[in-house]
Amino acid sequence: MSIYNILVQRKMIKEERFRKGPTRVREKARGWMWEAEYEVITNDDKMFVFYMWHHFFEDDGSNEWKPSIGEVRNKMYCQFVPCGGVRVSHSWHSSLVDGVYYTSKKGFFGYENRTYQDEVIKQIKNGEWETNPDIEMLL
């Protein structure tokens, strides 16, 4: 389940808005590429940023055609998540373990930190994460 869907399901969203777009960006042989950036503020004032870059084949290029909000939400992915008072890359700092998202301030980018991600997952599974100041429960 996506982070956005979890936020909706748990009724955690206080505010949400488009920061950018949705905007038609580039024509393709059939359809158009669209871009959007979406911001979600939770009830506890944490900010999540989502991004969409998608080729809508059915876009005929007319001024009347645009994707629905539901289509945009279905195509967006989480770009930034809160961690330790700042926003960090979801893909480099988050782990999904047993249906719960956790974040690491140190992150998991680069080869050396991939082994650190394995260690973080191990700590989450055995409960040691609660004493590790680098690891936070996100959702």
Secondary structure as the mmCIF struct_conf table of DSSP 4:
data_model
#
loop_
_struct_conf.conf_type_id
_struct_conf.id
_struct_conf.beg_label_comp_id
_struct_conf.beg_label_asym_id
_struct_conf.beg_label_seq_id
_struct_conf.end_label_comp_id
_struct_conf.end_label_asym_id
_struct_conf.end_label_seq_id
HELX_RH_AL_P HELX_RH_AL_P1 ILE A 3 GLN A 9
TURN_TY1_P TURN_TY1_P1 ARG A 10 LYS A 11
STRN STRN1 ILE A 13 GLU A 27
BEND BEND1 ALA A 29 GLY A 31
STRN STRN2 TRP A 32 THR A 42
TURN_TY1_P TURN_TY1_P2 ASN A 43 ASP A 44
STRN STRN3 MET A 47 PHE A 56
TURN_TY1_P TURN_TY1_P3 PHE A 57 GLU A 58
BEND BEND2 GLY A 61 GLY A 61
TURN_TY1_P TURN_TY1_P4 ASN A 63 GLU A 64
HELX_RH_AL_P HELX_RH_AL_P2 ILE A 69 LYS A 75
STRN STRN4 TYR A 77 CYS A 83
TURN_TY1_P TURN_TY1_P5 GLY A 84 GLY A 85
STRN STRN5 VAL A 86 SER A 89
HELX_RH_AL_P HELX_RH_AL_P3 HIS A 90 HIS A 93
STRN STRN6 SER A 94 VAL A 97
TURN_TY1_P TURN_TY1_P6 ASP A 98 GLY A 99
STRN STRN7 VAL A 100 SER A 104
BEND BEND3 LYS A 105 LYS A 106
HELX_RH_AL_P HELX_RH_AL_P4 GLY A 110 ASN A 126
TURN_TY1_P TURN_TY1_P7 GLY A 127 GLY A 127
HELX_RH_3T_P HELX_RH_3T_P1 GLU A 128 THR A 131
TURN_TY1_P TURN_TY1_P8 PRO A 133 ASP A 134
STRN STRN8 ILE A 135 MET A 137
#
